[in-house]
Amino acid sequence: MDALIYTAMSGAERALRGQQVHANNLANIDTGGFRANMELSAAQAVNGYGYDDRHMSQLQANSVSGKTGTMKSTGRELDVALSGSGYLAVQTANGEAYTRAGNMTLDETGTLRINGDVVLGEGGPITLPEYTKITVGNDGTVSIQAPGTTTMQVIDKLRLVKAEGSELTKNQQGLLVARDGNPLNTDPTVTLRSGYLEGSNVSAVEEMVSVMSLNRTFEIQMKLFSSTDSMTEAGNRLISGS
């Protein structure tokens, strides 16, 4: 069997993997704060005498797109959208994770949550006492006005972090975590806008173009795969006739 068949199958596997990544991105085009995955691969030479012209497609860990999604005004006090790069820290059952989704809610104990996960402040999980008014500052400072008072009291400050897309990966929940497994450092330069929510950063046009390109790549790999059969048959005929 000609070794080309392995190269063709390696390229086809990469195309199928890429289609899965882009299909998942398209499925989350309306998910608030969603960060698009970027499928990565590299050429890997096949070691051994006579294989210098053989290269396989080596799949690599997916990276995360750092593009900013569209911001929409909601006017809701507990909705926040991060300006520029940066992430909110939340506590999950598996440890600390990060998100761009800013639709915070209060549970029955007054603890701030995002999609069920506890929102972290610089002092730990943020739990609010009874209040008549609440504000979230551009720097993440959470302040309330207690019943019977006229002044705002600072409760805590949202734990805001920053990282490059290549430094992050997604856990099973779809939340971002540091690729090295260590918590990210708080970054005082990260700012946010209260009363806004950020949408997904997925571009439907870009994803569809990528899917079509991968479809063409897969078709080419299948044609190469078929060609190897013809080459093998021709070789067998030559050997049989000698």
C-alpha positions as CSV (number, residue, x, y, z in Angstrom):
1,M,0.0,0.0,0.0
2,D,1.4,3.4,-0.9
3,A,2.3,5.5,2.1
4,L,0.3,8.4,0.5
5,I,-2.8,6.9,2.0
6,Y,-1.7,7.8,5.5
7,T,-1.0,11.4,4.5
8,A,-4.5,11.6,2.9
9,M,-6.2,10.1,5.9
10,S,-4.3,12.4,8.3
11,G,-5.5,15.4,6.3
12,A,-9.1,14.1,6.2
13,E,-9.0,13.7,10.0
14,R,-7.9,17.3,10.4
15,A,-10.7,18.5,8.2
16,L,-13.3,16.6,10.1
17,R,-11.9,17.9,13.4
18,G,-12.1,21.4,12.1
19,Q,-15.7,21.0,11.0
20,Q,-16.6,19.9,14.5
21,V,-15.0,23.0,16.0
22,H,-16.7,25.4,13.6
23,A,-20.1,23.7,14.0
24,N,-19.8,24.2,17.8
25,N,-19.0,27.9,17.2
26,L,-22.1,28.3,15.0
27,A,-24.2,26.6,17.6
28,N,-23.2,29.2,20.2
29,I,-23.6,32.3,18.0
30,D,-26.3,33.5,20.4
31,T,-24.6,32.5,23.6
32,G,-23.7,35.6,25.7
33,G,-20.0,36.1,26.2
34,F,-19.1,33.0,24.2
35,R,-15.5,32.8,22.9
36,A,-15.0,31.1,19.5
37,N,-12.7,28.1,19.4
38,M,-9.9,28.2,16.8
39,E,-8.8,24.8,15.4
40,L,-5.0,24.4,15.1
41,S,-2.8,21.9,13.3
42,A,0.7,21.6,12.0
43,A,2.7,19.6,9.5
44,Q,4.7,16.7,10.9
45,A,7.4,15.0,8.9
46,V,7.4,11.2,8.9
47,N,10.8,9.9,10.1
48,G,12.6,7.2,8.3
49,Y,14.7,6.7,5.1
50,G,12.7,7.4,2.0
51,Y,9.9,9.4,3.8
52,D,11.3,12.9,3.4
53,D,8.4,13.9,1.2
54,R,5.8,12.5,3.5
55,H,4.1,14.8,6.0
56,M,1.2,14.1,8.4
57,S,-1.3,16.6,9.8
58,Q,-0.7,16.9,13.6
59,L,-3.7,18.2,15.6
60,Q,-2.9,20.6,18.4
61,A,-4.9,21.9,21.3
62,N,-7.5,24.4,20.3
63,S,-7.0,28.1,21.1
64,V,-9.6,30.7,21.9
65,S,-10.5,33.8,19.9
66,G,-9.9,37.0,21.9
67,K,-12.1,39.2,19.6
68,T,-14.7,41.3,21.4
69,G,-18.4,40.6,20.9
70,T,-21.1,43.1,20.3
71,M,-22.3,45.0,23.4
72,K,-26.0,45.5,24.0
73,S,-27.6,47.9,26.5
74,T,-29.9,46.2,29.1
75,G,-30.2,48.9,31.8
76,R,-30.1,46.1,34.4
77,E,-28.0,46.9,37.5
78,L,-26.4,43.5,37.7
79,D,-25.5,43.2,34.0
80,V,-21.9,44.0,33.2
81,A,-19.8,43.8,30.0
82,L,-16.0,43.9,29.9
83,S,-14.4,46.6,27.9
84,G,-11.6,45.3,25.8
85,S,-9.8,42.2,26.9
86,G,-10.4,40.7,30.4
87,Y,-12.5,38.1,32.2
88,L,-14.7,37.7,35.3
89,A,-13.6,35.1,37.7
90,V,-16.2,32.5,38.9
91,Q,-16.0,29.6,41.3
92,T,-17.1,26.2,39.9
93,A,-17.2,22.7,41.4
94,N,-13.9,22.1,39.7
95,G,-12.1,25.3,40.8
96,E,-11.7,28.8,39.5
97,A,-12.8,29.6,35.9
98,Y,-13.3,32.7,33.8
99,T,-16.1,34.1,31.6
100,R,-17.1,37.1,29.6
101,A,-20.8,36.5,30.4
102,G,-21.9,39.2,32.8
103,N,-25.6,38.4,33.5
104,M,-25.2,38.2,37.3
105,T,-28.1,37.1,39.5
106,L,-28.6,36.8,43.3
107,D,-29.5,33.4,44.9
108,E,-31.6,33.0,48.0
109,T,-28.6,33.8,50.2
110,G,-27.7,37.0,48.4
111,T,-24.6,35.4,46.7
112,L,-23.8,36.7,43.2
113,R,-23.9,34.0,40.5
114,I,-23.4,33.8,36.7
115,N,-25.2,30.8,35.2
116,G,-25.2,29.1,38.5
117,D,-21.5,29.6,39.3
118,V,-20.4,31.9,42.2
119,V,-19.0,35.2,41.2
120,L,-15.6,35.9,42.8
121,G,-14.5,39.2,44.3
122,E,-11.0,40.1,45.5
123,G,-12.1,38.9,48.9
124,G,-13.7,35.7,47.7
125,P,-17.3,34.9,46.8
126,I,-19.5,38.0,46.9
127,T,-22.6,37.9,49.1
128,L,-24.7,41.0,49.4
129,P,-26.7,42.1,52.5
130,E,-30.2,43.5,52.1
131,Y,-30.1,46.7,50.0
132,T,-32.3,49.3,48.3
133,K,-29.9,50.2,45.5
134,I,-26.8,48.6,44.0
135,T,-24.1,49.9,41.6
136,V,-21.2,48.2,39.8
137,G,-18.4,50.7,39.0
138,N,-16.2,50.7,35.9
139,D,-13.4,49.1,37.9
140,G,-15.7,46.3,39.2
141,T,-16.4,47.9,42.6
142,V,-19.8,46.6,44.0
143,S,-21.6,49.1,46.2
144,I,-25.0,49.0,47.9
145,Q,-27.3,51.4,49.7
146,A,-28.6,49.7,52.8
147,P,-32.2,50.3,53.9
148,G,-32.6,53.4,55.9
149,T,-29.4,55.0,54.7
150,T,-28.5,57.5,52.0
151,T,-24.9,56.7,51.3
152,M,-23.4,53.9,49.2
153,Q,-21.3,51.3,50.9
154,V,-18.5,49.3,49.1
155,I,-19.0,45.6,49.6
156,D,-16.3,44.1,47.4
157,K,-14.6,44.4,44.0
158,L,-15.1,41.9,41.2
159,R,-12.1,39.8,40.5
160,L,-11.1,40.8,37.0
161,V,-8.3,39.0,35.1
162,K,-6.6,39.3,31.8
163,A,-5.0,36.6,29.5
164,E,-4.1,36.0,25.9
165,G,-6.3,33.5,24.0
166,S,-3.4,31.1,23.6
167,E,-3.1,31.0,27.4
168,L,-6.6,29.8,27.9
169,T,-8.6,26.6,27.1
170,K,-12.1,25.5,27.9
171,N,-13.3,23.1,30.5
172,Q,-16.2,20.6,30.2
173,Q,-18.7,23.4,31.2
174,G,-17.4,25.6,28.3
175,L,-15.8,28.1,30.8
176,L,-12.3,29.3,30.3
177,V,-9.5,28.1,32.5
178,A,-5.7,28.8,32.4
179,R,-3.9,26.3,30.2
180,D,-1.2,25.7,32.9
181,G,-3.8,25.0,35.5
182,N,-2.9,28.0,37.8
183,P,-5.2,30.8,38.7
184,L,-4.7,34.0,36.8
185,N,-3.6,37.2,38.6
186,T,-6.0,40.0,39.2
187,D,-5.5,42.8,36.7
188,P,-6.4,46.4,37.8
189,T,-6.4,47.6,34.2
190,V,-9.5,45.6,33.2
191,T,-12.6,47.8,33.1
192,L,-16.3,47.1,32.5
193,R,-19.6,48.8,31.7
194,S,-22.6,48.4,33.9
195,G,-26.0,47.9,32.3
196,Y,-24.6,46.1,29.3
197,L,-24.1,42.5,28.1
198,E,-21.6,41.2,25.6
199,G,-22.8,38.8,22.9
200,S,-20.9,36.0,21.3
201,N,-17.8,36.9,19.3
202,V,-18.6,34.3,16.6
203,S,-19.0,35.6,13.1
204,A,-21.5,33.5,11.1
205,V,-19.9,34.6,7.8
206,E,-16.3,33.6,8.9
207,E,-17.5,30.3,10.3
208,M,-19.4,29.4,7.2
209,V,-16.5,30.2,4.9
210,S,-14.2,28.1,7.1
211,V,-16.7,25.2,6.9
212,M,-16.9,25.4,3.1
213,S,-13.1,25.5,2.9
214,L,-12.8,22.4,5.1
215,N,-15.4,20.6,3.0
216,R,-13.3,21.2,-0.1
217,T,-10.2,20.1,1.7
218,F,-11.9,16.9,2.8
219,E,-13.0,16.2,-0.8
220,I,-9.5,16.6,-2.0
221,Q,-8.2,14.2,0.6
222,M,-10.8,11.6,-0.4
223,K,-9.7,12.0,-4.1
224,L,-6.1,11.4,-3.0
225,F,-7.2,8.3,-1.0
226,S,-8.9,6.9,-4.2
227,S,-5.8,7.7,-6.2
228,T,-3.7,5.5,-3.9
229,D,-5.9,2.5,-4.8
230,S,-5.3,3.1,-8.5
231,M,-1.5,3.5,-7.9
232,T,-1.5,0.3,-5.9
233,E,-3.4,-1.6,-8.5
234,A,-1.0,-0.4,-11.2
235,G,2.0,-1.4,-9.1
236,N,0.6,-4.9,-8.6
237,R,0.0,-5.3,-12.3
238,L,3.6,-4.4,-13.1
239,I,4.9,-6.8,-10.5
240,S,2.6,-9.6,-11.8
241,G,3.7,-9.0,-15.3
242,S,7.5,-9.2,-14.6
